[in-house]
Each structure stands twice: as C-alpha cells, then as structure tokens.
Amino acid sequence: MTTVAYKAGVFACDGRIQSEDGTILTDSYNKVRDCGETIVGLAGVVNTFESVWEWAKQGYKEEDRPDGEYEALIYCKRTRKIKVLESEAVGFILLDADSFVAIGSGASGAMMAMQCGKTAKAAVEAVISRNSSSGGIVRTIKIRQ
C-alpha cells in the first residue's frame, strides 16, 4: 500500500513500491501527479495508477472510473474541493480544501499526526518510521491558487 496525505494545500506521499511477496521494488516512485484540472494522489495496487491518472485527465466521470484496487485523493482546482475515492465505493467523499485527510495503509497514523499539528510531509515521514508498507523518498506537491 502506501501513505498519501493532504493538509494546508500540500500533498505528500511516500515513494515505496513493493511486489506481492513484499520485495521493495523502489523507494522513489511518485504517487501524486498534477493531471491538469486536478491533482491526484493514489494508494493501492500500482498497476492501476496510470489508468486512474489518465481518467483524471479526462475529467474523472463516475461512469468511466477504472477498475482496480486503489484509493484516490483528488483536488479539483476549479472547485477547490478534495474528493476521496475508494475503488469499491460508489461516489466520492467531498471535503473542503482546508480539511486534512490521508489514504493508504498509513492513513490513520498520518491523520493522527496531522491532528497533532504536523504538516502533510511530516505526517508521512512519521508513518514511514512505523509502517513497513510505506517508505523511501517523501515527495510533495503544493497547490498553487
């Protein structure tokens, strides 16, 4: 899995990708991308990520949503809202951009760290120290208003 966190206009993600047997394939994969109208952070099975990012570039219509095991944090630049998407769920959870949220195997730890005042980046760094599915380089993307 992974950890992707959002707080105060900043997305942060770990860089670890593991095989099904737990072998670390890389610690420098970027799981958050600017997709034009949106910024999208992904957690889950990495082989679905490219299709989800392409779907986001095409306007992320519910009826065209890609299959696969993933969670997504989607920031819509036009509405300034955060959408949380779970692959098995119908629809989105909609949050204001001043909220904080995290997805992935380290979500609860990241949420607790942000609740205690940590930034999104510091929250992901804290999770990495205790979650073997998260690790490597922490990358950030700042939303430009």
C-alpha positions in Angstrom: 0.0 0.0 0.0 1.3 3.5 0.7 0.6 6.7 2.5 -0.7 9.9 0.8 -1.6 12.9 3.0 -3.1 16.3 2.3 -3.1 19.3 4.6 -3.0 23.1 4.1 -2.6 23.0 0.3 0.1 20.3 0.3 0.0 16.7 -0.9 2.7 14.4 0.4 3.4 10.8 -0.4 6.0 8.1 0.3 7.9 6.5 -2.6 7.8 2.8 -1.8 6.5 0.2 -4.3 6.5 -3.4 -3.2 5.8 -6.7 -5.0 3.2 -9.1 -3.8 5.8 -11.0 -1.8 7.0 -7.8 0.0 10.1 -7.2 -2.1 10.8 -3.5 -2.2 11.0 -2.6 -5.9 11.7 1.1 -5.5 11.6 3.8 -2.8 11.4 6.7 -5.2 8.0 6.3 -7.0 5.9 9.5 -7.2 2.3 8.7 -6.2 0.9 12.2 -6.6 0.5 13.9 -10.0 -0.8 17.1 -11.5 -3.4 15.9 -14.0 -4.4 19.3 -15.4 -7.7 20.2 -13.8 -6.8 18.1 -10.7 -4.0 16.9 -8.5 -4.4 13.2 -7.8 -2.7 11.1 -5.1 -3.0 7.3 -5.2 -2.7 4.4 -2.9 -3.2 0.7 -3.6 -2.1 -1.6 -6.4 0.4 0.3 -8.5 -0.5 -1.3 -11.8 -3.8 0.7 -11.7 -2.2 4.1 -11.2 -1.6 5.1 -14.8 -5.2 4.3 -15.8 -6.5 6.4 -12.9 -4.3 9.3 -13.7 -5.4 9.2 -17.3 -9.1 9.0 -16.2 -8.5 12.1 -14.0 -7.0 14.0 -17.0 -10.2 13.1 -19.0 -12.5 14.6 -16.4 -12.9 11.7 -13.9 -16.6 10.9 -14.8 -18.0 8.3 -12.5 -19.2 6.0 -15.3 -15.7 5.8 -16.8 -13.9 5.1 -13.5 -11.2 2.4 -13.9 -11.4 -0.9 -12.2 -8.8 -2.0 -9.7 -7.8 -1.8 -6.1 -6.9 1.8 -5.3 -7.8 4.8 -3.2 -7.5 8.3 -4.5 -7.3 11.8 -3.1 -8.4 14.3 -5.9 -8.0 18.0 -5.5 -10.2 19.9 -8.1 -8.5 23.2 -8.9 -11.8 24.8 -10.2 -13.9 24.0 -7.1 -11.1 23.9 -4.6 -12.5 20.7 -3.1 -10.9 17.5 -2.1 -12.6 14.3 -3.2 -11.8 10.9 -1.5 -12.4 7.9 -3.7 -12.3 4.3 -2.7 -12.3 1.9 -5.6 -15.1 -0.3 -4.3 -17.3 2.6 -3.2 -19.9 4.4 -5.2 -19.3 8.2 -5.5 -16.9 10.4 -3.6 -16.4 11.8 -0.2 -16.3 15.6 -0.6 -14.2 17.7 1.7 -13.2 21.4 1.8 -9.6 22.2 0.9 -9.0 23.4 4.5 -9.5 19.9 5.7 -6.8 17.3 6.2 -7.0 13.7 5.0 -4.9 10.7 4.3 -5.3 7.4 2.4 -3.4 4.1 2.2 -2.0 1.7 4.8 -0.6 4.6 6.8 -3.7 6.7 6.7 -4.7 6.5 10.4 -1.2 7.3 11.6 -0.9 10.3 9.2 -4.3 11.6 10.3 -3.3 11.4 13.9 0.0 13.2 13.2 -1.8 16.0 11.3 -4.4 16.3 14.0 -1.5 16.9 16.4 -0.2 19.8 14.2 2.2 18.0 11.8 2.3 19.0 8.2 1.4 16.5 5.5 5.1 15.9 4.8 5.9 15.4 8.5 2.9 13.1 8.9 4.1 10.8 6.0 7.6 10.9 7.5 6.2 9.8 10.9 4.2 6.9 9.3 7.3 5.7 7.4 9.0 5.1 10.8 6.3 2.6 11.8 4.6 1.3 8.7 6.6 -1.3 6.6 4.3 -0.7 3.5 5.4 3.0 3.4 8.9 4.2 2.9 11.5 5.9 0.8 11.5 9.4 -0.5 8.7 11.7 0.6 7.5 13.9 -2.2 5.3 16.9 -2.0 3.2 18.9 -4.4 1.9 22.3 -3.3 -1.4 23.6 -4.7 -1.0 26.9 -6.4 -4.1 29.1 -6.0 
